[in-house]
Amino acid sequence: MLQTFSRRWARAELACAAAFAAAITALILLNVLTRSIGFALYWVDELAVYAMIWMTLLAASAAVHHKDAVAVTIATDALPQDAARVLSRLVDAVIFALALLTAWFCWRWFLPLEFARAGFDVETFQGATFNFIYSEPTNTLGLRKVWVWSIMWLFAFGLILHSLSHLTAATDRKGTS
C-alpha cells in the first residue's frame, strides 16, 4: 500500500512539476514580450523564480521515488551484488534521515504549534517568537512568503514517503527471499 501511495504521489509531483515548467516557459516568454515593447512586468521575474523552485523540489522528490537522481556508481559497480544491495539500503536510510531532518527544520521554521497557540494571529505570534514567516511579503507579488515556502513541507513529505517506501520494500524483499 505504501509503495502504491508513493507511486501515485510521485506521479502527482511530476504532473505539477511539468505544469510549473510550462508556466516558467510562459512567464519567460511574457517577460521577453513585455520588455521588448517597453512595458516590463517586474513581478513576472519573481513569479518565474518561485515556479522554478517549486518545480525543482517537486521533481527532486519524484526522482527519489524513481531512483533517477544523479549518482556516482563507481563504488557500487565494483562491489559484489550483496554488498551493493546493502549500500543501496544504506543510501535509502540516509535519504530517510535527511527527509526527517527536513521535516524537523520545517517544524522549527514554521512553528505551527506556537502559531496555533497564538490563535493564528500573526502579530501575536511574531511578538512571542520574533518569527516573521507568516507576514513577510514577496518583493513584487505582494503575497506572503509563507505560501512560497510551503513547498518545503511538500518536499519533506515526499522525501519521507518515497524513502520509507524504498526501505519497507527492501525489508519486504528481504523477508520474502
Sequence and secondary structure as in RCSB ss.txt:
>XXXX:A:sequence
MLQTFSRRWARAELACAAAFAAAITALILLNVLTRSIGFALYWVDELAVYAMIWMTLLAASAAVHHKDAVAVTIA
TDALPQDAARVLSRLVDAVIFALALLTAWFCWRWFLPLEFARAGFDVETFQGATFNFIYSEPTNTLGLRKVWVWS
IMWLFAFGLILHSLSHLTAATDRKGTS
>XXXX:A:secstr
 HHHHHHHHHHHHHHHHHHHHHHHHHHHHHHHHHHHTT   HHHHHHHHHHHHHHHHHHHHHHHHHT S    HH
HHHS HHHHHHHHHHHHHHHHHHHHHHHHHHHHHH HHHHHHTTT HHHHHHHH   TTT B SSS  BHHHHHT
HHHHHHHHHHHHHHHHHHHHHHHHHH 
